[in-house]
Amino acid sequence: MNRKLKKQVAKVLENTLYFGLAGVLLLASSLIGSSQDAYGSSHREAPLIARDPSADNTDTYAFVSPDRPDTVTIIGSWIPGELPQGGPYYYGFADDVVYELHVDNVGDVQGREIAVGQISGAVGTHANVPARVEEIVNGKATVLGEGFPVPPAHIGPKSTPDYQTLFQEAVQTIATDHGDIKVFAGQTDDPFWVDLGSIFDLLSLRPQATPVGYDSGPSEGVDGLAGFNVHSIAIQIPIERLLDQASDNTVLGVWATSSRPTVRVFGAGNIQNVGDLVQISRLGMPLVNEVVLPLALKDAFNSLKPEQDYDVYTSDTRAGELLASSVYTPEVGTLLNALYGVPLPAKLRDDLVAIFFTGMVTTKDFTLVTPNGEVTVPAGTNVNRPSIVRPAEMIRLNVAEQFRPGVAGSLCSPEPNYKLGLLGGDACGFPNGRRLQDDVTDIELLAVAGAAYSVLTADTFEFSADLIPVLNDGLDTNDVPFQHAFPYLAMPHQGYEFRSSGSE
């Protein structure tokens, strides 16, 4: 298994090296707040983290900022299923969790850091909680800003009047030599949408004909996250700063983590957290741990660092075999074939290795929809593979000028194709980065069905366009509109106006 997998990954990478010297940018937050059990949501992707909602990553996003195309916006969300009316002790960032956003600017998943960290704040109240931002280079920390407000939960018109002002006051600007950095941390609407009920019931997509053993017929999808909130950290960073010391590489790798100290000591009237930090949650590409990985790997994946992925993946261990089989012969594909008769590529899934582990380089001509009309890019076009790459699971975003919206010569679609992303000819769509509006559930279903197989491998596979409306959970957009300026996330749902049906 070891030699076979290493050869297979080498085939995907061709002549690309695995290792290199370079930088990782780490964005971390450890904010004073409250911790409370989650209700309703199913971002709970692994057994252990399901019992620790305050540390549970829900989603990660990385995209070139549409209104500032010389910057990248990175967003991480945590604490699934926050009921807006969940008082009297409302949800908040836990004071014993370190929330982190990581950016690899070369491909070897190691390097420099920036941190949004804790300072003393008002514990047990609903007052704003301050935070600070640090840059850590080679272990040396520099404070870039502090005293930044984190707004309270959106309780209601009497407790939190004019919440729009509170929300906007949490958007802070840090001046640097490379340009302004913007930071936000606070409660937001859960930006993800998905029919959780159908996905987890053996992929029983509601809009489709009923599989054997089901009574109901086709219907619209049900957004299992509508009306719920999360806590999000967003940062907007100049691309020039992100590519500092990156040589000729323009591809960024992004993932989020949560960590806790190794020891918790309970005393009379106090709790102390001591010891080194231990990673307990990790999230890069959406739905990987939640849907793709088998149960036996879910907790282990949350504790792995990306630089460990390749060694585990190619190891002669049970974990290595499970990880390899979940990528090369994904269970989701088996279900698509059994329930909907979806034909799948017969060979090992090098396309999925490229999408999730190495970044994508086309092996055939590919048509993109650009501001200048349809453009065919040749085989060998680098979509989002770092110039030096160690295979690891993460979001990869190409920030070269041709992959920036609104820039002269851009390959981005003038009307973003959020429904199909890159598969629909939008070079700036998922899985080249992840925008808030990208319909990642449908795109990943199509990818598993082989929609990108012939473009990312040397093999031939006829993917039927007739499957595009079939592999659909019946949902296309978030339950509330996103904002047009940073942090782009919608404000949190208000507790006073919330209805248990998920509507307001």
VOGU-3710 file (C-alpha; in Angstrom, 3 decimals, decimal comma):
1> mnrklkkqva> 0,000/0,000/0,000  2,841/2,383/0,922  4,754/2,164/-2,367  1,576/2,064/-4,429  0,174/5,236/-2,891  3,445/7,113/-3,116  3,613/6,272/-6,822  0,003/7,377/-7,267  0,578/10,726/-5,545  3,791/11,156/-7,516
11> kvlentlyfg> 1,764/10,584/-10,678  -0,600/13,378/-9,685  2,238/15,751/-8,844  4,358/14,714/-11,817  7,624/16,618/-11,397  6,552/18,816/-8,490  8,741/18,624/-5,367  7,138/17,822/-2,018  9,265/19,980/0,263  10,582/23,528/0,414
21> lagvlllass> 11,550/26,394/2,665  8,882/28,903/3,341  6,209/30,604/5,201  3,000/29,758/6,857  0,808/32,548/8,089  -1,168/31,674/11,198  -4,121/33,733/12,364  -5,108/32,842/15,885  -7,755/33,987/18,298  -8,221/33,199/21,961
31> ligssqdayg> -11,060/35,398/23,107  -12,676/35,828/26,514  -16,264/34,665/26,227  -18,865/32,139/27,222  -19,219/28,479/26,399  -22,495/26,711/25,899  -23,729/23,497/24,324  -24,868/23,716/20,706  -28,381/23,005/19,580  -29,699/21,641/16,332
41> sshreaplia> -26,807/22,006/13,889  -24,904/19,054/12,461  -21,498/20,582/11,896  -20,612/18,055/14,636  -18,354/16,052/12,345  -16,493/13,816/14,823  -17,390/12,029/18,082  -15,109/13,969/20,437  -15,598/17,458/19,018  -19,373/16,898/19,006
51> rdpsadntdt> -19,112/17,070/22,804  -17,114/20,302/22,688  -19,122/22,771/20,585  -17,182/25,835/21,755  -14,126/24,476/19,927  -15,923/23,021/16,904  -14,879/24,476/13,529  -17,918/24,831/11,295  -16,527/26,388/8,095  -13,466/27,982/6,538
61> yafvspdrpd> -13,392/30,404/3,607  -10,617/31,993/1,530  -11,156/34,305/-1,444  -9,788/37,380/-3,162  -11,784/40,294/-1,750  -14,237/41,421/-4,464  -14,051/45,101/-3,465  -10,304/45,046/-2,644  -8,757/42,643/-5,191  -5,265/43,332/-3,861
71> tvtiigswip> -6,273/41,581/-0,621  -7,427/38,133/0,486  -10,244/37,579/2,974  -10,009/34,538/5,243  -12,904/33,524/7,489  -13,278/30,822/10,093  -16,487/30,007/11,966  -16,992/28,047/15,171  -19,705/26,946/17,640  -22,378/25,240/15,501
81> gelpqggpyy> -26,100/25,663/15,991  -26,204/28,777/18,150  -29,832/29,478/18,996  -30,268/33,270/18,796  -32,455/33,221/21,935  -30,006/30,969/23,813  -29,768/32,967/27,053  -29,333/33,950/29,734  -25,706/32,878/29,299  -25,311/33,555/25,607
91> ygfaddvvye> -22,831/31,927/23,251  -19,353/33,343/22,886  -15,738/32,480/22,200  -14,492/30,213/24,981  -11,695/31,601/27,133  -9,886/28,241/27,216  -9,812/27,674/23,443  -7,339/29,074/20,934  -9,053/29,662/17,579  -6,660/29,792/14,636
101> lhvdnvgdvq> -6,647/30,499/10,919  -3,552/29,276/9,072  -2,120/30,322/5,719  0,690/28,444/3,968  2,261/30,708/1,352  4,670/28,195/-0,202  3,308/24,677/0,066  5,345/23,046/2,819  2,822/23,940/5,587  5,411/25,494/7,894
111> greiavgqis> 6,567/29,043/8,729  5,454/32,440/10,085  2,446/33,392/12,139  -0,079/36,145/12,881  -2,294/35,836/15,942  -5,500/37,470/17,145  -5,199/36,859/20,865  -6,856/37,344/24,203  -6,497/40,195/26,647  -8,366/40,624/29,909
121> gavgthanvp> -12,045/41,337/29,389  -15,443/41,346/31,036  -16,234/37,733/31,898  -19,837/36,832/32,691  -21,323/39,989/31,177  -22,669/40,834/27,741  -20,303/43,777/27,336  -17,893/43,911/24,442  -14,776/41,787/24,921  -11,460/43,170/23,661
131> arveeivngk> -8,978/41,228/21,560  -5,521/41,877/20,183  -3,661/40,988/16,998  -0,083/39,707/17,018  2,332/38,823/14,256  4,702/35,976/15,102  7,768/35,524/12,883  10,291/32,821/13,786  8,840/32,702/17,282  9,048/36,477/17,844
141> atvlgegfpv> 5,669/38,112/18,520  4,825/41,688/17,530  1,522/43,235/18,623  -0,151/44,836/15,595  -3,207/46,066/17,484  -5,168/45,550/20,690  -8,356/46,580/22,447  -10,453/45,546/19,450  -14,118/45,068/20,416  -15,988/41,789/20,032
151> ppahigpkst> -19,726/42,549/19,985  -22,161/40,788/22,317  -24,802/38,322/21,181  -27,696/39,832/19,231  -30,236/39,567/22,042  -33,046/41,950/21,135  -34,145/45,577/20,598  -33,898/46,540/24,279  -30,718/44,693/25,270  -28,748/45,317/22,064
161> pdyqtlfqea> -30,363/48,257/20,233  -28,715/49,461/17,015  -26,852/46,187/16,595  -25,668/47,283/13,159  -23,466/49,881/14,854  -22,078/47,321/17,321  -21,328/44,972/14,433  -19,559/47,612/12,343  -17,549/48,880/15,322  -16,033/45,402/15,532
171> vqtiatdhgd> -14,476/45,876/12,070  -11,013/47,182/12,902  -8,211/48,400/10,638  -4,494/47,850/11,192  -2,093/49,956/9,118  1,004/48,100/7,866  3,784/48,725/5,361  1,975/46,452/2,884  -1,384/48,198/3,289  -4,301/47,979/5,678
181> ikvfagqtdd> -5,303/44,749/7,415  -8,938/44,476/8,506  -10,082/42,258/11,355  -13,480/41,165/12,710  -14,394/38,733/15,477  -17,920/38,159/16,722  -21,269/36,458/16,320  -22,662/36,158/12,775  -25,299/34,303/10,832  -24,137/30,785/9,984
191> pfwvdlgsif> -23,004/31,412/6,377  -23,279/27,777/5,272  -26,397/26,233/3,814  -27,042/22,531/3,344  -29,873/20,035/3,673  -28,321/18,196/6,596  -31,306/15,896/7,036  -31,052/14,509/3,516  -27,242/14,404/3,326  -26,925/12,336/6,490
201> dllslrpqat> -29,837/10,051/5,593  -27,644/8,163/3,121  -27,578/11,064/0,663  -31,340/11,029/0,055  -31,490/14,226/-2,006  -35,042/15,565/-1,723  -35,412/16,997/-5,253  -34,752/13,585/-6,821  -36,874/10,536/-7,459  -37,407/8,453/-4,353
211> pvgydsgpse> -34,853/5,668/-3,801  -36,124/2,221/-2,955  -37,555/2,100/0,560  -38,596/5,759/0,800  -42,201/6,896/0,732  -42,023/10,606/-0,053  -41,566/12,051/-3,519  -39,410/14,913/-4,827  -39,499/18,146/-2,820  -37,434/21,253/-2,143
221> gvdglagfnv> -34,359/21,085/0,032  -34,542/22,087/3,698  -31,750/24,314/4,995  -30,746/22,695/8,275  -28,734/25,766/9,304  -31,268/28,498/8,515  -31,843/30,868/11,413  -28,836/29,725/13,434  -25,728/31,696/14,353  -22,024/30,932/14,755
231> hsiaiqipie> -19,012/32,889/15,965  -16,658/33,981/13,205  -13,181/35,433/12,844  -12,448/37,254/9,583  -9,269/38,921/8,450  -8,486/40,773/5,222  -4,788/40,888/4,370  -2,877/42,490/1,491  -1,752/39,854/-0,997  1,697/41,449/-1,076
241> rlldqasdnt> 2,061/40,681/2,637  0,840/37,106/2,229  3,327/36,448/-0,567  6,268/37,951/1,315  9,173/35,476/1,112  7,045/33,180/-1,074  9,446/33,271/-4,031  7,452/32,794/-7,255  4,545/30,964/-5,604  1,066/32,530/-5,824
251> vlgvwatssr> -1,012/29,726/-4,274  -2,091/29,997/-0,636  -3,147/27,058/1,519  -5,742/27,828/4,205  -7,178/25,881/7,129  -8,591/26,543/10,607  -7,965/24,852/13,943  -8,988/24,954/17,595  -6,705/24,028/20,475  -6,941/23,653/24,249
261> ptvrvfgagn> -4,310/23,401/27,023  -3,490/19,823/27,955  -4,562/20,130/31,617  -7,588/21,678/33,322  -7,385/22,109/37,107  -10,587/22,651/39,095  -10,176/24,619/42,341  -12,420/26,359/44,836  -14,276/28,896/42,723  -11,879/28,819/39,781
271> iqnvgdlvqi> -10,629/26,752/36,855  -7,053/26,898/35,630  -5,864/25,713/32,224  -2,194/24,777/32,045  0,191/22,935/29,770  0,940/22,945/26,061  -1,838/23,478/23,551  -3,354/20,403/21,902  -5,172/20,681/18,565  -8,697/19,259/18,836
281> srlgmplvne> -10,429/20,534/15,692  -9,316/21,166/12,124  -11,117/22,289/8,989  -9,927/23,136/5,503  -12,047/21,938/2,584  -15,755/21,779/3,436  -17,432/18,467/4,336  -14,169/16,472/4,320  -14,356/15,244/7,906  -18,117/15,589/8,115
291> vvlplalkda> -18,963/13,496/5,054  -15,891/12,029/3,321  -13,823/10,472/6,108  -15,002/7,283/7,849  -15,932/7,327/11,539  -12,705/5,598/12,570  -10,631/8,533/11,261  -12,710/11,534/12,308  -11,199/12,207/15,743  -7,679/11,445/14,526
301> fnslkpeqdy> -8,029/13,864/11,607  -9,022/16,680/13,957  -5,739/16,238/15,824  -3,496/15,940/12,750  -1,518/18,861/11,414  -1,420/19,168/7,614  2,298/18,356/7,512  1,383/14,922/8,912  -1,221/14,104/6,241  1,138/12,720/3,622
311> dvytsdtrag> 2,980/10,446/6,048  -0,288/9,006/7,358  -1,756/8,755/3,864  1,138/6,661/2,550  1,808/4,643/5,712  1,425/0,869/5,966  -1,144/1,248/8,724  -4,861/0,773/9,063  -5,259/4,549/9,299  -3,333/4,985/6,055
321> ellassvytp> -5,472/2,405/4,282  -8,704/4,021/5,502  -7,568/7,495/4,470  -6,464/6,320/1,043  -9,659/4,382/0,385  -11,833/7,329/1,474  -10,174/9,449/-1,222  -9,643/6,926/-4,019  -12,957/5,083/-3,550  -15,131/7,530/-1,598
331> evgtllnaly> -18,233/6,234/0,139  -20,190/9,192/-1,232  -19,477/7,923/-4,742  -20,728/4,464/-3,794  -23,980/5,994/-2,553  -24,382/8,120/-5,687  -24,004/5,021/-7,809  -26,365/2,908/-5,695  -29,110/5,505/-5,210  -29,039/7,442/-8,473
341> gvplpaklrd> -27,188/5,167/-10,875  -24,369/7,677/-11,273  -21,508/6,146/-13,303  -18,108/6,710/-11,712  -14,561/6,653/-13,080  -13,311/3,080/-12,895  -9,753/3,921/-11,935  -8,251/5,434/-8,790  -9,389/9,004/-8,244  -6,381/11,131/-9,059
351> dlvaifftgm> -8,800/14,009/-9,644  -9,872/13,969/-5,991  -6,242/13,797/-4,862  -5,585/16,961/-6,879  -8,685/18,764/-5,588  -8,171/17,952/-1,905  -4,445/17,224/-1,415  -2,134/18,798/-3,991  -3,900/21,512/-5,936  -5,064/21,329/-9,542
361> vttkdftlvt> -3,180/21,451/-12,842  -5,187/20,771/-16,000  -4,252/17,832/-18,215  -6,550/18,876/-21,069  -7,805/22,116/-22,564  -10,470/23,740/-20,402  -12,977/26,481/-21,234  -13,399/29,420/-18,855  -16,012/32,176/-18,929  -14,120/35,489/-18,652
371> pngevtvpag> -14,932/39,208/-19,047  -13,714/38,846/-22,648  -15,961/35,879/-23,377  -15,127/32,197/-23,368  -11,410/31,456/-23,223  -9,856/28,026/-23,622  -6,845/27,557/-21,379  -4,379/24,885/-22,466  -3,426/21,649/-20,773  -0,853/22,300/-18,084
381> tnvnrpsivr> -2,607/25,394/-16,718  -1,893/25,709/-13,005  -5,190/26,388/-11,278  -4,083/26,219/-7,639  -1,076/23,971/-7,107  1,837/25,535/-5,167  5,186/25,622/-6,931  6,513/23,470/-4,073  3,912/21,250/-2,441  3,709/18,704/0,326
391> paemirlnva> 0,356/16,917/-0,155  -2,070/17,941/2,574  -5,781/18,630/2,943  -6,588/22,362/2,885  -8,297/25,040/0,817  -5,960/26,258/-1,927  -6,378/29,692/-3,497  -4,428/31,085/-6,441  -3,944/34,834/-5,931  -2,082/35,542/-9,188
401> eqfrpgvags> -3,522/38,561/-10,997  -5,407/36,462/-13,561  -7,307/34,861/-10,657  -8,423/38,170/-9,141  -11,886/39,566/-9,975  -11,974/42,999/-11,590  -8,294/42,998/-12,562  -7,241/43,517/-16,191  -6,753/40,148/-17,866  -8,679/38,330/-15,162
411> lcspepnykl> -9,928/34,809/-15,895  -12,722/35,208/-13,340  -16,252/35,030/-14,669  -17,813/38,531/-14,918  -20,946/37,039/-13,355  -19,653/34,690/-10,652  -20,874/31,126/-11,087  -21,597/30,298/-7,464  -23,692/27,270/-8,400  -20,918/25,360/-10,186
421> gllggdacgf> -17,783/27,359/-9,391  -14,734/26,194/-11,304  -16,734/23,306/-12,788  -18,931/25,927/-14,480  -15,984/27,772/-16,010  -15,465/30,323/-13,208  -11,720/30,283/-12,544  -12,218/32,088/-9,237  -14,813/29,663/-7,894  -14,574/26,696/-5,555
431> pngrrlqddv> -12,450/24,571/-5,376  -10,028/27,378/-6,259  -10,538/28,972/-2,870  -13,980/29,162/-1,331  -16,278/32,172/-1,537  -19,168/32,634/0,865  -21,679/32,198/-1,962  -20,174/29,052/-3,508  -22,616/26,116/-3,421  -19,962/23,713/-2,195
441> tdiellavag> -22,343/20,835/-1,424  -23,483/20,517/-5,033  -19,991/21,181/-6,413  -18,450/18,443/-4,266  -21,185/15,976/-5,228  -20,429/16,675/-8,890  -16,682/16,360/-8,289  -17,132/12,969/-6,622  -19,241/11,952/-9,626  -16,257/12,707/-11,871
451> aaysvltadt> -17,116/16,139/-13,279  -13,440/17,186/-13,221  -11,917/13,763/-13,835  -11,040/14,114/-17,516  -9,569/17,603/-17,009  -7,386/16,671/-14,023  -6,146/13,239/-15,109  -4,599/11,741/-18,203  -7,561/9,370/-18,523  -10,855/9,730/-20,346
461> fefsadlipv> -14,223/9,742/-18,624  -17,498/10,947/-20,094  -19,290/12,936/-17,404  -22,920/13,578/-18,326  -24,110/17,166/-17,945  -27,550/15,689/-17,284  -26,315/14,922/-13,763  -25,931/18,607/-12,857  -29,605/19,098/-11,905  -29,731/15,608/-10,372
471> lndgldtndv> -26,850/15,948/-7,899  -28,466/18,820/-6,067  -29,607/19,138/-2,457  -32,296/21,614/-3,530  -30,623/24,679/-1,995  -28,722/27,395/-3,854  -28,158/30,281/-1,424  -27,856/31,258/2,206  -31,025/31,988/4,190  -30,077/35,699/4,464
481> pfqhafpyla> -28,050/37,895/2,064  -24,352/38,444/2,604  -22,941/41,953/2,942  -21,029/43,692/0,149  -18,130/44,859/2,317  -15,835/43,247/4,875  -16,482/41,029/6,788  -19,154/40,133/4,159  -20,923/37,850/6,665  -24,526/38,594/7,559
491> mphqgyefrs> -25,294/39,921/11,017  -26,456/37,312/13,556  -30,128/36,468/13,889  -31,788/38,324/16,740  -33,011/36,344/19,732  -36,184/38,382/20,235  -37,388/37,874/16,655  -36,261/34,271/16,253  -38,865/31,588/15,570  -38,238/27,923/16,352
501> sgse> -39,015/26,998/12,750  -35,838/28,789/11,741  -37,673/31,748/10,215  -37,799/35,338/11,405
//
